[in-house]
Amino acid sequence: MPTSYRDGDNGAAGPGPGQKIATANRYTRNNRLLEGMRFFAFDSFEGFPELKADDVHSQFRTGGRAFSLQQFHSHIQKIGVPEGSVTAVPGWFSASLAPGQDADRLVPDASLAVAWVDCDLYESTRDALPFVFRKLRPGGLVIFDDWYCFEGHPMKGEQRAVRELLEDDPAVVLVPFHRFGWHGTSFIFHHSDDPIPGGRGIAAC
Ligand SMILES: C[S@@+](CC[C@H](N)C(=O)[O-])C[C@H]1O[C@@H](n2cnc3c(N)ncnc32)[C@H](O)[C@@H]1O
């Protein structure tokens, strides 16, 4: 995590057992970036929701990847995250990340330095993204863990959800940043009151 991300908080949508949020927490502590930084984990803690037709894939099943809230907390503590340093918000994104809910009150608008979206499915990403885009600060980093799931199909999974959200809000600008592994990519987030020509937020891909 670059030092420019020290100003702001850290949120993960779909943290599962918490491996990645624990790594981010450890990194910020080891590099003395932690002061004032908060960590949030948003998850059903019941695994995947009922799969809609567009998300059917041999790797996913309803209830798959389920880690209870208790398992999440004991796992991140076991791998070195001090108790109380991650705020977990349980619930299905369609409800838990809606305006006026606890998550909305906990995380001020335009305050997140890093948002890690790791919920694999199109429907789930579609539900999470309005919150993510509302909460990211300008210049913040949005990481998509599953960008190349569904064999990299641009009209499936996270790619489809992002494409649609950018059509809904042409003022969102995503600047391609860094790819990782076979599966993930990231963007630097900006929000412009002057929509970029063509109304598509991805500057290049
Ligand atoms: C692949 S797992 C994440 C693995 C995790 N990042 C790790 O580091 O081990 C996907 C997570 O997304 C959550 N999830 C998927 N769709 C969701 C939704 N619509 N609402 C809430 N949580 C969801 C699941 O419960 C699961 O924990």
The ligand as an SDF file (V2000), in Angstrom:
LIG
                    3D

 27 29  0  0  0  0  0  0  0  0999 V2000
  -14.2500  -15.3090   -2.0920 C   0  0  0  0  0  0  0  0  0  0  0  0
  -14.8800  -14.8850   -0.5290 S   0  0  0  0  0  0  0  0  0  0  0  0
  -13.6670  -13.7210   -0.0320 C   0  0  0  0  0  0  0  0  0  0  0  0
  -12.3520  -14.3140    0.4420 C   0  0  0  0  0  0  0  0  0  0  0  0
  -11.5070  -13.3640    1.2920 C   0  0  0  0  0  0  0  0  0  0  0  0
  -11.2300  -12.1450    0.5920 N   0  0  0  0  0  0  0  0  0  0  0  0
  -10.1870  -13.8570    1.8930 C   0  0  0  0  0  0  0  0  0  0  0  0
   -9.2650  -13.0690    1.9530 O   0  0  0  0  0  0  0  0  0  0  0  0
  -10.0980  -14.9750    2.3300 O   0  0  0  0  0  0  0  0  0  0  0  0
  -16.3080  -13.9450   -1.0080 C   0  0  0  0  0  0  0  0  0  0  0  0
  -17.0720  -13.3410    0.1740 C   0  0  0  0  0  0  0  0  0  0  0  0
  -18.0900  -12.4790   -0.3110 O   0  0  0  0  0  0  0  0  0  0  0  0
  -19.2300  -12.5960    0.5230 C   0  0  0  0  0  0  0  0  0  0  0  0
  -20.4060  -12.1620   -0.2800 N   0  0  0  0  0  0  0  0  0  0  0  0
  -20.6510  -12.4620   -1.5840 C   0  0  0  0  0  0  0  0  0  0  0  0
  -21.7920  -11.8840   -1.9990 N   0  0  0  0  0  0  0  0  0  0  0  0
  -22.2730  -11.1690   -0.9370 C   0  0  0  0  0  0  0  0  0  0  0  0
  -23.4240  -10.3210   -0.7610 C   0  0  0  0  0  0  0  0  0  0  0  0
  -24.3140  -10.1200   -1.7590 N   0  0  0  0  0  0  0  0  0  0  0  0
  -23.6190   -9.7380    0.4340 N   0  0  0  0  0  0  0  0  0  0  0  0
  -22.7310   -9.9580    1.4620 C   0  0  0  0  0  0  0  0  0  0  0  0
  -21.6140  -10.7420    1.3370 N   0  0  0  0  0  0  0  0  0  0  0  0
  -21.3850  -11.3390    0.1550 C   0  0  0  0  0  0  0  0  0  0  0  0
  -19.2630  -14.0480    0.9450 C   0  0  0  0  0  0  0  0  0  0  0  0
  -19.9230  -14.2400    2.1650 O   0  0  0  0  0  0  0  0  0  0  0  0
  -17.7530  -14.3860    1.0560 C   0  0  0  0  0  0  0  0  0  0  0  0
  -17.3010  -14.1900    2.3740 O   0  0  0  0  0  0  0  0  0  0  0  0
  1  2  1  0
  2  3  1  0
  2 10  1  0
  3  4  1  0
  4  5  1  0
  5  6  1  0
  5  7  1  0
  7  8  2  0
  7  9  1  0
 10 11  1  0
 11 12  1  0
 11 26  1  0
 12 13  1  0
 13 14  1  0
 13 24  1  0
 14 15  1  0
 14 23  1  0
 15 16  2  0
 16 17  1  0
 17 18  1  0
 17 23  2  0
 18 19  1  0
 18 20  2  0
 20 21  1  0
 21 22  2  0
 22 23  1  0
 24 25  1  0
 24 26  1  0
 26 27  1  0
M  CHG  2   2   1   9  -1
M  END
$$$$
